[in-house]
Amino acid sequence: MTAPIQTPVTEALEAAGIAYTLRPHSRPVFTTEEAAKERGVRTSQIVKVMLAADGQGRLIAVLIPGHRRLDLKRLRQFLGDPAVRLLPAEQITARIGLTVGAVSPVGIHRWAQVLVDEGIFEEELVAISAGVPEAGVLLRAQDLLRIVPGTLGRFSE
């Protein structure tokens, strides 16, 4: 029997009193489609964390529904910074130490400005990364906003 998966994400959810369901994967996953399949949810329930940097190099984390794409033009307009750019996978790993495809929104506000796409709340339940490629977490969309302080807006298309 394997030990239950505990991560800083599950520990933070428990500490905040937020109900969640851990969804272990049969194998590590790194894409929205794989995550949805492994967690038994629709891609619209997956919360993607898109990482960007502004013109001064400050980090921005944008949470969007899994079936949508980040609208960079809209993001740049919202931030008033035409230099905002997505970070390539290598920079995310090198700069932040996170694995692309296993970035959880929980705790990300400690080192990045967080923007939350309103489309996430079209689903009652959402699935986020547990912070490792081997598991995800299912929770209420409203509870996600309780634990991930961010600014609401429309950032996807």
C-alpha positions, 0 to 999 in steps of 0.5 A: 500500500502506498502512502497518501500524497501530502504536498504543501498544497494539500497542507495549505488547504487543510490548514485553511479548512478547505474541503478537497478531494485528492485525485492521484494520477496513474502516471505523471501528467504535464498537459491540461488534457492529460490532467483532465483525463487522469482526474476524471473532469472536463478540461473546462474544470482544470485551472491552468496557471500561466506565468508571465513577467512584466517589463520590470521582470516581476512575476505574474500568475494568471489562472485561466480555465483549461479549455481557454487560451491566455489573451496576452493583448487583454492582459497587457491592457489590464496591466498597462504594460505592453512588455508583458510576456509569457515565461518559457518553460526553461525560465519557469524551472530555472527562475522559480524551481517549478515544473511546468504542468505541475504549478499549483495556484495555492501559495503562488501569491507569495512570489507573484501577482495573481490574476484570476480569470472570471471564467473559472467560476463557470464551474462549481468544482475545479481541479488544480495541481497538487504541486506535483505531476502525480496528483491533482486536487478537486475543490469548489471554485469559490474555495479556490478564491479563498485560498488564492488571493487574486484580482478578478478579470477576463484574461482568456479567450 
